[in-house]
Amino acid sequence: MVHHLDRLIFGDNQFFGVNHMSEEKARAGAIRFQETRAIMDVLDAALEEGLRSFMCTTHDRVADICAVVRANPSKYAQLQFYPCMPYAHKYANAVTEDGYLGALKRFLPDDGLLGTLFRGGKALATGQIEGLITLLVDMEMKMFAGLPTPVVFLQNVVVDLLLGLKFKHAFRIFADHVRAKYGAEPGFITMNLPMLLDQLAGQGVNNPIVCANMNMIGFRMSGGLEGYRAALATHRCRAIAMSVYASGAIPAVDALAWVAQQTNIEAVVFGASSRANIRNTIELMSVADKAHHEFGLAA
């Protein structure tokens, strides 16, 4: 079953101190959202404004968000999570705090603990990587137990490392496991979309969901604008654009008008810290899509 992607997907960078252009803004965001209630207030506003897809890392704080959602099933009945894994700092911090065994106990799934350990141990003993990849996914998915996760993403830090190492079979392992165990579609985040689409096609990962920086000035787009256009025209995929504002370098109205003109971009992921900014983005995207549609019909 193909999962329908909403045109706009709400992201979590603003909650955890991530801003690619301003360290000062990143620090201010981290301070503002140090309490889970502050995050939930913004997430509630996003839901009330009509957004229902939340693309998030597996940051420790996301576990707190999941707990709130589980405790209020009727309020969050429409919310769906798009987990993005792994979140490397989490593991380093856990080992520092709890030691290696404590970290394992914290992250391993409660069900099938021995089987999970066996898969990881077998991979280490035999050099087979499949057990390690599936173990990693299961560890990361533990916090989302009981919640809808129709798309599960592999983070760009791993995707692009695998591309560099030319270990393309790992993409197929990830895709097959996510589909089989979680009934979800696999997603891939990258800083090099042209190279990734070539590799996914070679592994038989058909019509993949891919997320990459896409904006009108080529900000953080490895391969450049023309390379991305050619890749999207050549490969069948479902593209999600991130960094469409180029971290503030492009006015929102111009950025979203450009997105609307790109027929191969299915969705946009964006972050916002207030209801006003969320509503403004929704309205601008709607106006841009409508204008492009009407212009296309007129042409």
C-alpha positions as CSV (number, residue, x, y, z in Angstrom):
1,M,0.0,0.0,0.0
2,V,1.4,3.4,-1.0
3,H,1.2,6.0,1.8
4,H,-0.3,9.3,0.9
5,L,2.1,12.2,1.7
6,D,0.6,15.4,2.9
7,R,1.7,18.5,0.9
8,L,3.2,20.0,4.1
9,I,5.0,17.9,6.8
10,F,5.9,19.5,10.2
11,G,9.5,19.0,11.3
12,D,11.3,19.2,14.6
13,N,14.6,21.0,14.1
14,Q,13.3,24.1,15.9
15,F,12.6,22.2,19.0
16,F,16.1,20.8,19.5
17,G,18.4,23.7,18.7
18,V,19.1,23.1,15.0
19,N,19.5,26.1,12.7
20,H,21.9,25.9,9.7
21,M,22.5,29.6,9.4
22,S,22.4,30.9,13.0
23,E,23.9,29.4,16.2
24,E,22.2,32.1,18.2
25,K,18.8,31.2,16.9
26,A,19.5,27.5,17.5
27,R,20.5,28.2,21.2
28,A,17.4,30.3,21.7
29,G,15.2,27.5,20.4
30,A,16.8,24.9,22.6
31,I,16.2,27.1,25.7
32,R,12.6,27.9,24.7
33,F,11.7,24.3,24.2
34,Q,13.5,22.7,27.1
35,E,10.1,21.8,28.6
36,T,8.0,19.2,26.7
37,R,4.9,21.3,27.3
38,A,6.3,24.1,25.2
39,I,6.9,21.6,22.3
40,M,3.4,20.2,22.7
41,D,1.9,23.6,22.5
42,V,3.4,24.2,19.1
43,L,2.6,20.7,17.9
44,D,-1.0,21.2,19.1
45,A,-1.2,24.4,17.1
46,A,0.1,22.6,14.0
47,L,-2.6,19.9,14.3
48,E,-5.3,22.6,14.8
49,E,-4.1,24.3,11.7
50,G,-4.6,21.1,9.7
51,L,-1.1,19.5,9.7
52,R,-1.0,15.8,10.7
53,S,2.4,14.5,9.7
54,F,5.3,15.0,12.2
55,M,8.8,14.2,10.8
56,C,11.1,13.8,13.8
57,T,14.5,12.5,14.8
58,T,14.7,9.9,17.5
59,H,16.1,12.5,20.0
60,D,15.5,11.5,23.7
61,R,12.9,14.3,23.9
62,V,10.8,12.7,21.2
63,A,10.1,9.8,23.6
64,D,8.5,12.3,25.9
65,I,6.3,13.6,23.0
66,C,5.3,10.0,22.2
67,A,4.3,9.5,25.8
68,V,2.1,12.5,25.8
69,V,0.4,11.3,22.5
70,R,-0.1,7.8,23.9
71,A,-1.7,9.2,27.0
72,N,-4.2,11.3,24.9
73,P,-5.3,9.0,22.0
74,S,-8.5,10.9,21.1
75,K,-6.8,14.3,21.0
76,Y,-4.0,13.0,18.8
77,A,-5.9,10.5,16.7
78,Q,-4.9,12.3,13.4
79,L,-1.2,12.6,14.2
80,Q,1.3,10.4,12.4
81,F,5.0,10.2,13.1
82,Y,7.7,10.0,10.5
83,P,10.7,8.8,12.5
84,C,14.2,9.6,11.2
85,M,17.0,7.5,12.5
86,P,19.6,7.2,13.9
87,Y,20.3,10.0,16.3
88,A,23.9,9.3,17.0
89,H,24.4,11.7,20.0
90,K,21.8,9.8,21.9
91,Y,23.8,6.6,22.0
92,A,27.0,8.3,23.0
93,N,25.3,10.1,25.8
94,A,23.6,6.8,27.0
95,V,26.9,5.0,27.2
96,T,28.4,7.9,29.2
97,E,25.5,7.9,31.6
98,D,24.7,4.1,31.9
99,G,27.6,2.2,30.5
100,Y,27.4,-0.2,27.6
101,L,25.0,-2.7,29.2
102,G,22.8,0.0,30.6
103,A,22.6,1.7,27.2
104,L,21.6,-1.7,25.6
105,K,18.8,-2.2,28.1
106,R,17.6,1.3,27.5
107,F,17.3,1.0,23.8
108,L,16.6,-2.6,23.0
109,P,12.9,-3.5,22.2
110,D,11.1,-5.1,25.1
111,D,9.8,-7.9,22.9
112,G,12.1,-10.6,21.6
113,L,15.1,-9.3,23.6
114,L,17.1,-12.5,23.1
115,G,16.3,-12.6,19.4
116,T,17.4,-9.0,19.0
117,L,20.7,-9.7,20.8
118,F,21.2,-12.8,18.8
119,R,20.8,-10.9,15.5
120,G,23.3,-8.3,16.6
121,G,25.7,-10.9,18.0
122,K,25.5,-13.0,14.9
123,A,26.2,-10.0,12.7
124,L,29.3,-9.2,14.8
125,A,30.5,-12.8,14.7
126,T,30.0,-13.5,11.0
127,G,30.5,-10.0,9.5
128,Q,26.9,-10.0,8.2
129,I,25.6,-6.4,8.4
130,E,21.9,-7.2,8.1
131,G,21.6,-8.1,11.7
132,L,23.2,-4.8,12.8
133,I,20.9,-2.7,10.5
134,T,17.7,-4.4,11.7
135,L,18.9,-4.2,15.3
136,L,19.5,-0.4,14.9
137,V,16.0,0.1,13.4
138,D,14.3,-1.9,16.2
139,M,16.2,0.0,18.9
140,E,15.1,3.3,17.4
141,M,11.5,2.3,16.9
142,K,11.0,1.3,20.5
143,M,9.9,4.8,21.5
144,F,7.1,4.8,18.9
145,A,5.4,1.6,20.1
146,G,1.7,1.8,19.5
147,L,1.8,4.9,17.4
148,P,1.3,5.3,13.7
149,T,4.6,5.4,11.8
150,P,3.6,5.1,8.1
151,V,7.1,6.2,6.8
152,V,10.4,5.5,8.5
153,F,13.5,7.4,7.4
154,L,17.2,6.6,7.4
155,Q,19.0,9.8,8.3
156,N,21.4,11.5,5.9
157,V,24.4,11.0,8.1
158,V,24.1,7.2,7.5
159,V,22.7,7.4,4.0
160,D,25.5,9.5,2.7
161,L,28.1,7.5,4.6
162,L,26.8,4.3,2.9
163,L,26.9,6.1,-0.5
164,G,30.5,7.0,0.1
165,L,31.4,3.5,1.1
166,K,29.4,2.1,-1.8
167,F,27.6,-0.2,0.5
168,K,24.4,0.1,-1.5
169,H,22.9,-3.3,-0.3
170,A,22.3,-1.7,3.1
171,F,19.5,0.4,1.6
172,R,17.6,-2.7,0.5
173,I,18.1,-4.3,3.9
174,F,16.6,-1.3,5.6
175,A,13.7,-1.0,3.1
176,D,12.8,-4.7,3.4
177,H,12.9,-4.6,7.2
178,V,10.8,-1.5,7.6
179,R,8.2,-2.9,5.3
180,A,8.1,-6.4,6.8
181,K,8.2,-5.5,10.5
182,Y,6.5,-2.1,10.8
183,G,4.2,-2.1,7.7
184,A,5.8,1.2,6.8
185,E,7.3,2.7,3.7
186,P,11.1,3.3,3.9
187,G,12.3,6.8,3.4
188,F,15.8,8.1,2.8
189,I,17.3,11.5,3.6
190,T,20.3,12.7,1.7
191,M,22.5,15.6,0.8
192,N,23.2,14.0,-2.6
193,L,19.9,13.1,-4.3
194,P,21.3,12.3,-7.7
195,M,23.7,9.7,-6.4
196,L,21.1,8.2,-4.0
197,L,18.5,7.7,-6.7
198,D,21.0,5.9,-8.9
199,Q,21.9,3.5,-6.0
200,L,18.3,2.9,-4.9
201,A,17.3,2.0,-8.5
202,G,20.2,-0.4,-8.7
203,Q,18.9,-2.2,-5.5
204,G,15.4,-2.5,-6.7
205,V,14.0,0.0,-4.2
206,N,11.3,1.2,-6.5
207,N,9.5,4.6,-6.3
208,P,11.3,5.5,-3.0
209,I,10.4,8.3,-0.7
210,V,13.4,10.6,-0.6
211,C,14.0,13.8,1.3
212,A,16.7,16.3,0.4
213,N,17.5,20.0,0.4
214,M,15.7,21.5,-2.5
215,N,15.6,25.3,-3.0
216,M,15.9,27.9,-5.7
217,I,19.5,28.9,-4.9
218,G,21.0,25.4,-4.6
219,F,21.7,25.8,-0.8
220,R,23.4,22.5,0.5
221,M,22.4,20.6,-2.7
222,S,25.3,18.4,-3.6
223,G,25.2,18.0,-7.4
224,G,23.5,21.4,-7.9
225,L,20.1,22.4,-9.1
226,E,20.5,21.0,-12.6
227,G,21.7,17.7,-11.2
228,Y,18.6,17.5,-9.0
229,R,16.3,18.3,-11.9
230,A,17.9,15.7,-14.1
231,A,17.7,13.0,-11.3
232,L,14.1,13.8,-10.6
233,A,13.2,13.6,-14.2
234,T,15.0,10.4,-14.8
235,H,14.0,8.4,-11.7
236,R,10.5,7.6,-10.4
237,C,10.4,8.7,-6.8
238,R,8.4,10.6,-4.2
239,A,10.4,13.7,-3.3
240,I,10.1,15.6,-0.1
241,A,11.9,19.0,-0.1
242,M,13.6,20.3,3.0
243,S,15.5,23.6,3.5
244,V,13.3,25.3,1.0
245,Y,13.9,28.6,2.7
246,A,17.7,27.9,2.7
247,S,17.7,28.6,6.4
248,G,16.2,32.1,5.9
249,A,18.1,33.2,2.8
250,I,15.0,33.0,0.6
251,P,11.7,34.8,1.5
252,A,8.9,32.3,2.2
253,V,6.7,33.5,-0.6
254,D,9.4,33.1,-3.2
255,A,10.6,29.8,-1.8
256,L,7.2,28.2,-1.9
257,A,6.3,29.7,-5.3
258,W,9.4,27.9,-6.6
259,V,8.4,24.6,-5.0
260,A,4.9,24.8,-6.6
261,Q,6.6,25.1,-10.0
262,Q,8.6,21.9,-9.5
263,T,6.2,19.1,-10.6
264,N,8.4,16.4,-9.1
265,I,8.3,17.6,-5.5
266,E,5.4,15.9,-3.7
267,A,5.8,17.4,-0.2
268,V,7.7,20.0,1.8
269,V,8.9,19.5,5.4
270,F,9.3,22.7,7.4
271,G,9.7,23.8,11.0
272,A,8.0,26.7,12.8
273,S,7.9,27.9,16.4
274,S,4.5,29.6,16.4
275,R,0.9,29.3,15.2
276,A,1.3,32.4,13.1
277,N,4.3,31.0,11.2
278,I,2.6,27.7,10.7
279,R,-0.6,29.3,9.4
280,N,1.4,31.6,7.2
281,T,3.3,28.7,5.6
282,I,0.0,26.8,5.0
283,E,-1.6,29.8,3.3
284,L,1.5,30.6,1.2
285,M,1.8,27.0,0.0
286,S,-1.9,26.9,-0.8
287,V,-1.7,30.1,-2.8
288,A,1.4,29.0,-4.6
289,D,-0.1,25.7,-5.6
290,K,-3.3,27.3,-6.7
291,A,-1.5,29.9,-8.8
292,H,0.6,27.2,-10.5
293,H,-2.4,25.0,-11.2
294,E,-4.4,27.9,-12.7
295,F,-1.4,29.1,-14.8
296,G,-0.8,25.5,-16.0
297,L,-4.4,25.2,-17.1
298,A,-4.3,28.6,-18.8
299,A,-1.1,27.7,-20.6
